Structures are given as C-alpha cells and as structure tokens.
C-alpha cells in the first residue's frame, strides 16, 4: 500500500513547513497519532505515536494487525520537542516508538501520572512530566492542559490521578483538543464547552457487544463525535481512531453522511495517513 506521504519525504515536509500568523500545521500519523507544528519558537509536538508494528511483533496471534505501515520511522523525529501520551494501551503508549524518539531527540514526555513509573524505566533519564487532570504545563511554546477521559469509565489510581486523559493544547492563538480514547460524558461536555476548541481530534470507532466481549474497549461513535462537537462549539472536527486496525474501526463515510444530514455547515476534514493540514484561525 502506497501512503500519501511517508518516510524521508514526510520528514522533509515536516522540517520545511513554516508557520506564520495565527496558524498551525498538523500531520496524521495513523490511529490517534498526530504531529502538531507551531511557529519556529513553539516547536513540534507529537501525540500518541504508534510508529512500529510492536503489537503484532509481540503477539503474532493478535487480531490487532496494521492495515498500513508506519508513516515515518520514529528515528526520523529528531526535531520533536514534546510527546504526549493519552493512556497506556499499546496503540497509544508504544514504548518502542517512545524509546526511539528519546534516543534521537531532546524531547520531553507528558505521561499520565499513573504510568510514569513504567515509562521511566524505559526512557531512563529523559524528562518526563506526570500529567494530571487540570494541571497545565508547558512544552516549549505549547501550553498543555490534561482533561480526564472515560474509556469507557473514568479510572483513577490510589492517588486519584486519572489513567485516561485527553489534552487541550494552546499554541499561537489556537486551541486544539485531542480527546484520547473516550466516550461522551456530561462532565466532558461541560469542560470542553468552556474551552471552545478551534480544532478537535475525536475517535469515531464506537463500541458494540461483540468487540467488548473480546476485551476491545470502546469510544464515542461517529454520531456522538458529531453531536458532541456541535454542542461544545468546535470549529473544525478531525476524526481519528478508525483507520489502522480492520477489527476495530468504523466507515468514515457514515461520519460524513451524518454531518451532511444534521450539521451541513459544520467544518470537518478527513485525513489520510501522512497528510498535512494547515489551519488558519
């Protein structure tokens, strides 16, 4: 399968992209992986990079087999300044990807507090920030505010730190919300409504009895992602978490069809792996 852009070509595009005015560039890395670039002084931020085949290498019998190869080798991400992880599932917290990024870059890592001990052992002396619901911090020019997620319930450790998180990312005058894996809850609606993100990355693969019975934890459906976006005032919806694993995805045409019939003037963009999108405020 030939990807839209990948490897050295994609790495070159990331390096050469320049941002001016109130804008950002972002790239789709597949599944929930997103790379965001602000102005030169803001740097480059990566979220949930699954850039290996580690799941199927570790367990050749798994039903989680990639539908397409990684769009870029993590060793090509030397210029990444920060990496955010939303939760501990292997397609979001991919230790081999994180180790390679740590090896080639000066990146710092934002990891949900309950998972820090696990990751610290792998990343050795690298800068790791324990992310906690509502506690803002900076990654170069990016202001990050973690937001609790329910995948499919809110879960905390013994210190009341949330295991599943999304992130509000503010850079260059633009508010970006990456939900991580989550369902819609009244608490999430209220939090995100107060933010009014310009751009939101939301899962659309949903859930059902048969996947749940096999231990596959669900997310918001395409309908819920659309209705949620309309309710909280998102400018641009970018659906995620539907493209990589054939056993756990949704046809994005349903997402588009539902938008067309119910919110025909809502902005959205369907991304292919390796694609760049430049958003102007």
ZIRAHU-V267495 format. One record per pair of residues at least 12 apart in sequence whose C-alpha atoms are under 10 Angstrom apart, sorted by the first residue. I is the first residue (numbers start at 1). J is the second residue. Records with the same first field share a line. If there is no record, write none. Layout:
I: J / J
This chain:
1: 67 / 68 / 69
2: 68 / 69 / 71
3: 68 / 69 / 70 / 71 / 272 / 273 / 274 / 275
4: 71 / 271 / 272 / 273 / 274 / 275 / 276
5: 71 / 72 / 272 / 273 / 274 / 275 / 276
6: 29 / 69 / 70 / 71 / 72 / 73 / 273 / 274 / 275
7: 70 / 71 / 72 / 73 / 74 / 76 / 274
8: 71 / 72 / 73 / 76
9: 72 / 274
10: 27 / 71 / 72 / 76 / 274 / 275 / 276
11: 71 / 72 / 73 / 76 / 77 / 78 / 79 / 274
12: 76
13: 276
14: 26 / 27 / 35 / 36 / 37 / 44 / 77 / 79 / 276
15: 37 / 44 / 77 / 78 / 79
17: 37 / 38 / 39 / 40 / 276 / 278
18: 37 / 38 / 39 / 40
19: 37 / 38 / 39 / 40 / 42 / 172 / 278 / 279 / 280
20: 38 / 39 / 40 / 172 / 280
21: 38 / 39 / 172 / 173 / 280 / 281
22: 38 / 39 / 171 / 172 / 173 / 174 / 279 / 280 / 281
23: 37 / 38 / 39 / 171 / 172 / 173 / 174 / 278 / 279 / 280 / 281
24: 36 / 37 / 38 / 39 / 171 / 172 / 173 / 174 / 176 / 277 / 278 / 279 / 280 / 281
25: 37 / 38 / 39 / 44 / 276 / 277 / 278 / 279 / 280
26: 38 / 44 / 45 / 46 / 274 / 275 / 276 / 277 / 278 / 279
27: 46 / 271 / 272 / 273 / 274 / 275 / 276 / 277 / 278
28: 49 / 71 / 238 / 240 / 270 / 271 / 272 / 273 / 274 / 275 / 276 / 277
29: 46 / 47 / 48 / 49 / 50 / 51 / 70 / 71 / 72 / 240 / 244 / 271 / 272 / 273 / 274 / 275 / 276
30: 48 / 49 / 50 / 51 / 66 / 67 / 68 / 69 / 70 / 71 / 91 / 240 / 241 / 242 / 243 / 244 / 245 / 271 / 272 / 273 / 274 / 275
31: 48 / 49 / 50 / 66 / 91 / 92 / 203 / 239 / 240 / 241 / 242 / 243 / 244 / 245 / 249 / 273
32: 47 / 48 / 49 / 50 / 86 / 91 / 92 / 178 / 179 / 180 / 181 / 201 / 202 / 203 / 239 / 240 / 241 / 242 / 243 / 244
33: 46 / 47 / 48 / 49 / 50 / 51 / 84 / 85 / 91 / 92 / 178 / 180 / 201 / 240 / 241 / 273
34: 46 / 47 / 48 / 49 / 50 / 84 / 178 / 201 / 240 / 273 / 274
35: 47 / 48 / 49 / 80 / 82 / 83 / 276
36: 80 / 82 / 142 / 169 / 171 / 176 / 276 / 277 / 278
37: 80 / 81 / 142 / 171 / 172 / 278
38: 141 / 142 / 170 / 171 / 172 / 173 / 174
39: 141 / 171 / 172
40: 141
41: 140 / 141 / 142 / 172
42: 81 / 139 / 140 / 141 / 142 / 143 / 171 / 172
43: 79 / 80 / 81 / 82 / 139 / 140 / 141 / 142 / 171
44: 77 / 79 / 80 / 81 / 82 / 83 / 107 / 139 / 140 / 141 / 142
45: 79 / 80 / 81 / 82 / 83 / 84 / 107 / 108 / 109 / 139 / 140 / 141 / 142 / 169
46: 77 / 80 / 81 / 82 / 83 / 84 / 85 / 107 / 109
47: 82 / 83 / 84 / 85 / 86 / 92 / 93 / 109 / 110 / 167 / 178 / 180
48: 83 / 84 / 85 / 86 / 87 / 88 / 89 / 90 / 91 / 92 / 93 / 94 / 97 / 98 / 178 / 180
49: 70 / 72 / 74 / 83 / 84 / 85 / 91 / 92 / 93 / 94 / 95 / 96 / 97 / 98 / 101
50: 70 / 71 / 72 / 74 / 90 / 91 / 92 / 93 / 94 / 95 / 96 / 97 / 98
51: 69 / 70 / 71 / 72 / 73 / 74 / 75 / 91 / 92 / 94 / 95 / 96 / 97 / 98 / 100
52: 66 / 69 / 70 / 71 / 72 / 73 / 74 / 91 / 94 / 95 / 96 / 97
53: 65 / 66 / 68 / 69 / 70 / 91 / 94 / 96 / 97
54: 90 / 91 / 94 / 95 / 96 / 97
55: 90 / 91 / 94
63: 245 / 246 / 247 / 248
64: 91 / 244 / 245 / 246 / 247 / 248
65: 244 / 245 / 246 / 247
66: 243 / 244 / 245 / 246 / 247
67: 243 / 244 / 245 / 246 / 247
68: 243 / 244 / 245 / 273
69: 244 / 273
70: 244 / 273 / 274
71: 273 / 274 / 275
72: 274
73: 97 / 100 / 101
74: 96 / 97 / 98 / 99 / 100 / 101 / 102 / 103 / 104
75: 97 / 98 / 99 / 100 / 101 / 102 / 103 / 104 / 105
76: 100 / 101 / 104 / 105
77: 100 / 101 / 102 / 103 / 104 / 105 / 107
78: 100 / 101 / 102 / 103 / 104 / 105 / 106 / 107
79: 101 / 104 / 105 / 106 / 107
80: 101 / 102 / 104 / 105 / 106 / 107 / 108
81: 101 / 105 / 106 / 107 / 108 / 109 / 139 / 140 / 141 / 142
82: 101 / 102 / 105 / 106 / 107 / 108 / 109 / 110 / 127 / 128 / 138 / 139 / 140 / 141 / 142
83: 98 / 101 / 102 / 107 / 108 / 109 / 110 / 111 / 128 / 139
84: 108 / 109 / 110 / 111 / 112 / 128 / 129 / 131 / 139 / 144 / 146 / 166 / 167
85: 98 / 109 / 110 / 111 / 112 / 115 / 131 / 164 / 165 / 166 / 167 / 180
86: 110 / 111 / 112 / 131 / 146 / 147 / 148 / 149 / 163 / 164 / 165 / 166 / 167 / 178 / 179 / 180 / 181
87: 111 / 112 / 113 / 114 / 115 / 149 / 151 / 162 / 163 / 164 / 165 / 166 / 180 / 181
88: 111 / 112 / 114 / 115 / 118 / 119 / 163 / 164
89: 164 / 181
91: 241 / 244 / 245
92: 180 / 181
93: 111 / 115 / 119
95: 118 / 119 / 122 / 123
96: 122 / 123
98: 119 / 122 / 123
99: 119 / 122 / 123 / 124 / 126
100: 123
101: 123
102: 122 / 123 / 124 / 125 / 126 / 127
103: 123 / 126
105: 126
106: 126 / 127
107: 126 / 127 / 128 / 139 / 140
108: 126 / 127 / 128 / 129 / 139 / 140
109: 123 / 126 / 127 / 128 / 129 / 130 / 131 / 139
110: 127 / 128 / 129 / 130 / 131 / 132 / 137 / 138 / 139 / 144 / 146
111: 128 / 129 / 130 / 131 / 132 / 163 / 165
112: 128 / 129 / 130 / 131 / 132 / 133 / 146 / 161 / 162 / 163 / 164 / 165 / 166
113: 128 / 129 / 130 / 131 / 132 / 133 / 156 / 157 / 159 / 160 / 161 / 162 / 163 / 164
114: 130 / 131 / 132 / 156 / 157 / 158 / 159 / 160 / 161 / 162 / 163 / 164
115: 130 / 131 / 157 / 162 / 163
116: 128 / 129 / 130 / 131
117: 130
130: 161
131: 144 / 145 / 146 / 147 / 161 / 162 / 163 / 165 / 167
132: 145 / 146 / 147 / 148 / 160 / 161 / 162 / 163 / 164 / 165
133: 145 / 146 / 147 / 148 / 149 / 160 / 161 / 162 / 163 / 164 / 165 / 166 / 167
134: 146 / 147 / 148 / 167 / 168
135: 147
136: 167 / 168 / 169
138: 169 / 170
139: 169
140: 171
141: 170 / 171 / 172
142: 168 / 169 / 170 / 171 / 172
143: 167 / 168 / 169 / 170 / 171 / 172 / 175
144: 167 / 168 / 169 / 170 / 171 / 175 / 176 / 177
145: 165 / 166 / 167 / 168 / 169 / 170 / 177
146: 162 / 164 / 165 / 166 / 167 / 168 / 169 / 177 / 178 / 179
147: 162 / 164 / 165 / 166 / 167 / 168 / 177 / 178 / 179 / 180 / 188 / 191 / 192
148: 161 / 162 / 163 / 164 / 165 / 166 / 167 / 179 / 180 / 182 / 187 / 188 / 191
149: 162 / 163 / 164 / 165 / 166 / 167 / 179 / 180 / 181 / 182 / 183 / 184 / 185 / 187 / 188
150: 162 / 163 / 164 / 165 / 166 / 179 / 180 / 181 / 182 / 183 / 184 / 185 / 187 / 188 / 218 / 219 / 220
151: 163 / 164 / 165 / 180 / 181 / 182 / 183 / 184 / 217 / 218 / 219 / 220
152: 164 / 181 / 182 / 183 / 184 / 185 / 207 / 217 / 218 / 219 / 220
153: 182 / 183 / 185
154: 182 / 183 / 185
164: 179 / 180 / 181 / 182
165: 178 / 179 / 180 / 181 / 182
166: 178 / 179 / 180 / 181 / 182 / 201 / 202
167: 179 / 180
168: 192 / 195 / 197 / 199 / 200
169: 197 / 199
170: 197 / 198
172: 281
173: 198 / 281
174: 197 / 198 / 199 / 279 / 280 / 281
175: 195 / 196 / 197 / 198 / 199 / 200 / 234 / 281
176: 195 / 196 / 197 / 198 / 199 / 200 / 201 / 234 / 236
177: 192 / 195 / 196 / 197 / 198 / 199 / 200 / 201 / 202 / 234 / 237
178: 197 / 199 / 200 / 201 / 202 / 203 / 238 / 240
179: 192 / 200 / 201 / 202 / 203 / 240
180: 201 / 202 / 203 / 219 / 240 / 241
181: 202 / 203 / 204 / 205 / 217 / 218 / 219 / 220 / 240 / 241
182: 202 / 203 / 204 / 206 / 217 / 218 / 219 / 220 / 221
183: 202 / 203 / 204 / 206 / 207 / 218 / 219 / 220 / 221 / 224 / 225
184: 219 / 220 / 221 / 224 / 225 / 227 / 228
185: 220 / 228
188: 228 / 232
189: 228 / 229 / 231 / 232
190: 231 / 232
191: 232
192: 228 / 229 / 231 / 232 / 233 / 234
193: 228 / 229 / 230 / 231 / 232 / 233 / 234
194: 232 / 233
195: 232 / 233 / 234
196: 229 / 231 / 232 / 233 / 234 / 235
197: 229 / 232 / 233 / 234 / 235 / 236 / 237
198: 233 / 234 / 235 / 236 / 237 / 279 / 280 / 281
199: 229 / 234 / 235 / 236 / 237 / 238 / 267 / 268 / 279 / 281
200: 225 / 229 / 234 / 235 / 236 / 237 / 238 / 239 / 240 / 268
201: 225 / 236 / 237 / 238 / 239 / 240 / 241
202: 219 / 220 / 221 / 222 / 224 / 225 / 226 / 228 / 229 / 237 / 238 / 239 / 240 / 241
203: 218 / 219 / 220 / 221 / 222 / 224 / 225 / 238 / 239 / 240 / 241 / 242 / 249 / 250
204: 218 / 219 / 220 / 221 / 222 / 223 / 224 / 225 / 226 / 238 / 239 / 240 / 241 / 242 / 243 / 249 / 250 / 251 / 252 / 254 / 255
205: 218 / 219 / 220 / 221 / 222 / 225 / 239 / 240 / 241 / 242 / 243 / 248 / 249 / 250 / 251 / 252
206: 218 / 219 / 220 / 221 / 222 / 223 / 224 / 225 / 241 / 242 / 248 / 249 / 250
207: 219 / 220 / 221 / 248 / 249 / 250
208: 221
211: 247 / 248
216: 247 / 248
217: 248
218: 248
219: 241
221: 250 / 255
222: 239 / 242 / 250 / 251 / 252 / 253 / 254 / 255 / 256 / 257 / 258 / 259
223: 254 / 255 / 256 / 257 / 258 / 259 / 262
224: 255
225: 237 / 238 / 239 / 255
226: 239 / 255 / 256 / 258 / 259 / 262 / 263 / 266 / 268
227: 258 / 259 / 262 / 263
229: 266
230: 259 / 262 / 263 / 266
233: 266
234: 266 / 267 / 268
235: 266 / 267 / 268 / 281
236: 266 / 267 / 268 / 269 / 279
237: 266 / 267 / 268 / 269 / 270
238: 267 / 268 / 269 / 270 / 271
239: 252 / 255 / 268 / 269 / 270 / 271
240: 252 / 270 / 271
243: 271 / 272 / 273
244: 273
252: 270
253: 270
255: 268 / 270
256: 268 / 269 / 270
